[in-house]
Amino acid sequence: MTMPAKTQVLGSGWSRLQAWLRIDASAKPKVYEQVLGTTENSLGYWLEIFFSAGIATFGLVESSPAVIIGAMLISPLMGPLMATGLALAVGDLYLGIKAVINLLASVAASIAFAGFLVWLLPFHSATPEIVARTNPNLLDLGIALFSGLAGSVAVCRGNSEEVTTLPGVAIAVALMPPLCTMGFGLGSALNLEIMGGAGLLFLTNLVAIVASAFFVFLLVGMNTSEVRQAVAASRGSESPAGTLSHSPVSRVLATGGQLRWRAVMLLALLASIAVPLRRALTQVANETLSRGAVQDELKRLVPSDAIVSQQVNVTPDEITIHLISTKRISDAEAAKARQDLMRRTGHAVQLSVDAVASKSELADLMERLARPAPAVVKEKTVAEMQKEILDRVRPAIQEIWPSSDAPIQDFDVALTGAGIVIDVHYQAKEDLGNVPISMVLQTLRAKLGMPDLTLKAVRIRPERTRSPRDASEKRKRQ
């Protein structure tokens, strides 16, 4: 019996594609069984789930990309996703049920275990690695699609005995970390914002990977009658798998009409996910353009070496800028920059500029502060100055004064507007005269270094000594 021309063309096209991809047609049943084996609930599979979830959770909390990559490499979640895509491609009800149950159990276990670990921690602060997985956009969908294609082709080639590890490097990064991020939101007082963003990222990757696997498995001919017959023969009609495979529901799913509806279902899921992701991508693009416009305007407003700090917050409705600069900016310049930003971005702009001292000014200030403060000279009182002069004059005048002829009874120092006056009281029968007094004054001026010194000498008459006769006469008169 001759096959229709259209079928022959499709068959020859699939054969060439399989040759280009180096896919052996005889190895397809083996690949089928390997994918089916990833849905088995073995101890090794669940150990990998808990190990990768624990590593990813602590890596997210520490914001360590290297630790998160380690969790990606051992995550086995790619297996159930590949099995789901294959089940949809070939219409295998048994494989689809096992894959979906295994996937749901793995997702629930990963989220619950990550939430438990986060609940045990004494702190629950969202790190940059956590925040990065709460804002997916259309680019994440593209990454998941290409990664799913690469993983599906690797599975179809059958180059490895462990199907779950084949796409690990390209895909696992987008599976376990978002689940552990959801666990972080669950363990940190049920943070719905974090859980919602990470859940959308995981759902994006899940649908994209399943759709990519579905497309690749169809192209390489995994749904041919030869493959289905070989798989059915390996299962046997008496086993649960064989019984379910020969059920009316399974036969309906394997028909071509149902394949069309499965493809439409996947396309509808991709389109529904793309709507919020496109909105997020548009927001990211607008924010990036707005930040670029802000940086351009700040460069024109302030030299880069004069900027001490800048804080830019971009929201869908407003741009807030707080600038600290060593250059003083006038209100007119700030207003012009604000108007230019509003014109370029179409957003309301709030711009505040604070001026601080420059580095050189701060260095000079620090140097002045580091210098020791000059000693404050305490001003002397008149009494202290008078006493100090008196202490200097006393030994000098005692040395110079002719004490044998006119002993000094007392002397004092007076501070007047005309200078320093030394007041000497001496005892003598007769005045010393101007010449001796003048000689004493000149000597004092030279000795003390006080050219404005003035000497005032006052004679005190000595008391007359009474004789015994005078005393007796005085008593007689009394």
C-alpha positions, 0 to 999 in steps of 0.5 A, a space after each residue: 500500500 502506497 503512503 500519501 504524498 503528504 505523509 511521505 514528505 513529513 516522514 522524510 522531513 522528520 527523518 532529516 531532522 532526526 539525522 541533523 540532531 543525531 537522534 537514533 530512531 531505535 533508541 526512542 523506546 529507551 529514551 521513553 523508558 528513561 523519561 518514565 523512570 524520572 517519575 518514580 518516587 525513589 529515595 535518591 530522587 527525594 534526597 536530591 529534592 531536599 538537598 537542593 532545596 536546603 542549599 538553595 534556601 541558604 544560598 538565597 538567604 546569604 545572597 550567594 550566587 555560587 551556593 545557588 548554582 550548587 543547588 541548581 546542579 543537583 535539582 531533579 525537577 527537570 525530570 517530571 517536567 520532561 515527562 509531562 511534555 512527553 505525556 502531552 506529546 504522545 497522549 500517554 495518560 499513565 505517564 501524564 498522571 505519574 508526572 503530574 503527581 510527582 511534580 505536584 509532590 515535589 513542588 509542595 515538598 520543596 516549598 514546605 521544606 524551604 519555609 521550615 528552614 526560613 522559619 528556624 532562622 532568627 532573621 527574615 530579611 529579603 536579600 538581592 537574590 530573593 528580590 531578583 526572583 520576585 519580578 519576572 518578565 518576558 525575558 524569563 519566558 524566553 530563557 525558559 523556552 530556549 533552555 527547555 528546547 536544549 534540555 529536550 534535545 539532550 534527552 532525545 539524544 540519549 547521551 546520558 543515563 540520568 535524564 534528570 541531570 542533562 538539562 541541569 546547567 541550563 534549566 535548574 536555575 529557573 526551577 528550585 530557586 523560585 520554589 525556595 523563594 516561595 518558601 522564604 515568603 511562607 516562612 517569613 510571616 506569609 509574605 504574599 508579595 514574595 510568594 506571588 512573584 516567585 510563584 509567577 516565575 516558577 509557573 513561567 518556567 514550568 509552562 515554557 519547559 513543558 511546551 518546549 518538551 512537547 514541541 521537541 518530542 513531536 518533531 523527533 517522532 516520539 509519538 509514532 506508532 512504532 514507539 507506542 507499540 514498543 512501550 505498550 509491549 514493555 508494560 504488558 496488558 496486566 500491569 496497572 500501566 498497561 491497563 491504563 494505557 489500553 483504557 478508552 480515555 488513553 486511546 482518545 488522548 492518543 488520537 490526532 484530534 486530541 493532539 491538536 487540542 493539547 497544543 492549543 492548550 499549551 499555547 493558551 497557557 503561554 499566552 496567558 502568562 505572557 500578558 503579565 510578563 510583558 507588562 513587567 518587561 515594559 515597566 523594566 524598560 521604562 525604568 531603565 530608560 528613566 534611569 538613563 535619562 536621570 544619569 544624563 541630566 545629572 552629568 550635565 548638572 553636576 561634575 561626576 567628581 563633585 557627586 557625593 551621593 545620589 538616590 534615584 527611586 523610579 515608580 510608575 508615576 514619579 521619579 524621586 532624586 536626592 543628590 548630595 554634591 560638593 558643588 552648589 547648585 542654584 534653584 534655577 539650575 535644579 528647576 531646569 533639570 527637573 523640567 528636562 527630566 519631566 519632558 524626557 520621561 513623562 513622569 513627575 520628578 522630585 529633585 532635591 540637592 544638598 551641598 556639602 564641603 569638598 574633599 579639600 575643604 574637609 581635609 583643611 578642616 580636619 587639619 585645623 582640628 588636629 592642631 593643638 589649641 594655642 595656650 590662652 594667656 591669663 591676663 594678670 590683675 593689677 595686684 598681681 602685677 604690682 606684687 611681681 614688680 615689688 618682688 623685683 624691686 626689693 632686692 635691687 633697692 636693698 642693694 643700692 640704697 645707702 642703708 647705713 645713713 638712711 635706713 629704709 623703713 618701708 617702701 611700696 610700688 604704685 602703678 600710675 598712668 605715667 609709669 611705675 612709682 617706687 615710694 621709699 620711706 627712710 629715716 634720717 636726721 637730714 634729707 639725703 638730697 637730690 644727688 643720692 636719690 638721683 643716683 639710686 634712681 638711675 641705678 634702679 632703671 638700669 638694673 631693672 630695665 625700667 626706663 619709666 621708673 620714678 623714685 619718690 623718697 620721704 624722710 622720717 625724722 628719728 624720735 629723740 631719746 629722753 635722758 633720766 633727768 628729763 624723766 625725773 623733772 617730768 614726774 616732779 611737775 606732775 
